[in-house]
Amino acid sequence: MSPLMLNRRRFLAGSAALGSGLALTGCDQFDFLAQRGNPVRQALEQANVLTYQSQRLLIGDQTLAREYSASEIRQGMKPNGSTEPTTPEYMFLRAQNFEPYRLTIKGMVEREVSFSLAELRNMPEQSQITRHDCVEGWSCIAKWTGTRLGAALDQAGVKAEARFCVYHCFDNIQRTLAGDIFYYESSDLVDAYHPQTILAYGLNDQVLPVANGAPVRLRIERALGYKQPKYLHTIELVDDLRPFGMGKGGYWPDNGYEWYGGI
């Protein structure tokens, strides 16, 4: 990988971490980042849109993330974020070795479909050794195995008016007096149909561990780590992200991260 690409990846990761860190520090001087109508926050959001549009033009829709050799896997994939959902539904599925699990695709589709874990494993398999880049500043090379998301979407028949996939997860990342807040993320259809975007059920030639997102974790390989949602159960095709969460397209974007998260 060229020094220019490496520096670009580091800059983007650092920028996302900085923005999110300011929003979540709790310091009074940065309270404006939590105010959705604040002109400074709006300016930052417009910068995110510009970054997204610029990267699409510079990189291209089908450009692949770098893949590595097996000899470059030197450690296990570091678990981070939530590592053990505690909702009754997830705990039941885990106790049953995820045999009752279903992945549902719904929304702006010709037909709602769902797949068991066995059915996903029987679809054409794809493995790739890629580098996971986290906004916390660490990276890890790992081998991911799964089936292409695009192929699963085609079985549902994505309608022409759909623009985004919203990814709903079992991950109760935050508990409040009003109840659990569940992790969700989203992508445009370009990333959803990218040839390296897979529904991963295997990690380093083993069954995907719970700590890393079992039974299914999405891999969008040209994006930062928070765009790789774990514990995935539903994919919803939509034309607008505003009805979900705080309307920014994901749990962390709702809290100040960049939505696109591309690298």
Buried (B, 14 or more C-beta within 10 A) or exposed (E): EEEEEEEBBBEBBEBBBEBBBBBBEEEEEBEBBBEEEEEEBEEBBEEBEEBBEEBBEEEEEEEEBEBBEEEEBEEBBBBBBBEEBEBEEBEEBBEEEBEEBBBBBBBBBEEEBBBBBEBBBEBEBBEBBBBBBBBBEEEBBBBBBBBBBBBBBEEBBBEEEBBBBBBBBBBBBEEEEEEEBBBBBBBBBEBBBBEBBBBBBBBBEEBBBBBBBBBBBBBBBBBBBBBBBBBBBBBBBBEEBEEBBEEBBBBBBBBBBBBBBBB
